[in-house]
Amino acid sequence: MSLFRKKPIAAFEADMKKSELKRVLGKWSLTAIGIGAIIGGGIFVLTGTGAYYHAGPALALSFIIAGIACVFAALCYSEFASILPVEGSAYAYAYGTIGEFFAWIIGWGLILEYAMGSMTVAVSWSGYFNKLLKMFNISLPDWLTQDPGSYSGTGFSMNLPAFLIVLFVLSILLRGTKGAAKANNFIVLLKVSAVLFVIIAGAFFINPANWTPFIPDVAKVMEGDNVKEAYGWSGVISGASAIFFAYVGFDAVSTQAGEAINPKKDVPFAIVMSLLVCTALYILVSLVLTGMMSYKDFDPKGAYPDAIKAPVAYAFDIAGQAWAGYIITIAATVGLISVLMVMIMGQSRIFLGMSKDGLIPPIFSKINPLSGVPDKNLMIICVIIASVASFTPINKLADMTSFGTLFAFTMVCIAVWVLRIKEPNLPRTFRVPALPVIAVLGILINTYLMFNLSVGAQLLSLSWLAIGIVIYFIYSRQHSKLHNITDILPNGPDFESKDFE
């Protein structure tokens, strides 16, 4: 059945041979890409929303649960990356194992993941940038820094800084991957230093009373104009679901496999290393932050309304250490740029892989011969991200990102198990230990977390997937290069690499 036609390994090999992308990334650059994407969203953005809307001081437990769920998926990603070192991430893995329709659904989910993730970071960057300006007694009018849903005044409003930072990142990415990687390496060094500073300096200002009770009783909180239930163990679990967006970084490593110097060895290394480093940092920062500042003080309608957008900096402000706020705000403002950079890079490479296969229009696979990047692809993505980010509240974006991430992780755990059964003799430089156990745990935990997202996020995400299904049957199925080759070649699925060249 055409819905389940699979892209043969020979086709991936042909793609690698004729790829116009430049292989310029070593294992430490790839690791920095993973850390660059992970450190930022979780520490500088979602610690405030996770503590206030979900888990309270027990946010550290949410990060532990999310990290464990990620380990299972990361191991499965690593095995796939050692077999299929191409751009496209989970989309490409599913295309080679489960079939085209499922690959399309995963790719469509990844578009949601990276687009919404980029928008979330752009909005958060705006929050830190505005705080930085205020430190130097510069204030932008509210109608230029708030989306229409958050603006309390009348008339037009937009988040202009969120719009402009996306265009700035675009200008960096258009110069080429090698230059973008160097910029990312520098920013990663800066923000990891800032995170260590937060952990060490913040430890001196912890008030243990803020951790009591560590898991608060179930309570009602206002999220926008809606009342929702938070805290208790259900809040810890829903918090893990909501902050899952913070772990998207190791997935971004796999999207860069087409530009890795030695992808079969370096991509698995970078995936696992970036995840382990960042999970440890997340747990420590969440403990310090909720110890310095009561989770109740992150109320956007309370005494510190901006704390929800820039929680780490405000924690030091409340502790009376304004000087530390300068360091953190500058580091976060600069550091979030690399998160945005890596996410947009990942998004463009997924589009590139899908376009090469004919599932989306060919404009997304055009490579600029001078820079070695898909420039038109990047321009289209950035205009959309910048426009939506400037008009949308941050909490809606983060939850939808988590859905796309969890969905992709679940499908990767299924796909790597299927491929191990169907193609046990494929060369693998990395093998998941105790695969059936790891895969089942990954599937169960990620699915469970997906169902613990807010109902609104689930409905919006399912609507997005429904739109993707319609597009597949209207456009992608007929334009698929695999569909056309299947019609032409007499051997059916028994392709050779030369058939795709």
Buried (B, 14 or more C-beta within 10 A) or exposed (E): EEEEBBBBBBBBBBBBEEBBBBBBBBBEBBBBBBBBBBBBBBBBBBBBBBBBBBBBBBBBBBBBBBBBBBBBBBBBBBBBBBBBBBBBBBBBBBBBBBBBBBBBBBBBBBBBBBBBBBBBBBBBBBBBBBBBBEBEEEEBEEBBBBBBBBBEEEEEBBBBBBBBBBEBBBEBBBEBBBBBBBBBBEBBEBBBEBBEBBBEBBEEBBEEEBBEEEBBEEEEBEBEEEEBBBBBEBBBBBBBBBBBBBBBBBBBBBBBBBBBEBBBBBBBBBBBBBBBBBBEBBBBBBBBBBBBBBBBBBBBEEEBEBBBBBBBBBBBBBBEBEEBBBBBBBBBBBBBBBBBBBBBBBBBBBBBBBBBBBBBEEEBBBBBEEBBBBBBBBBBBBBBBBBBBBBBBBBBBBBBBBBBBBBBBBBBBBBBBBBBEEEEEBEBBBEBEEBEEBBBBBBBBBBBBBEBBBEBBBEBBEEBBEEBBEBBEEBBBEBBBBBEBBEEEEEEEEBBBEBBE
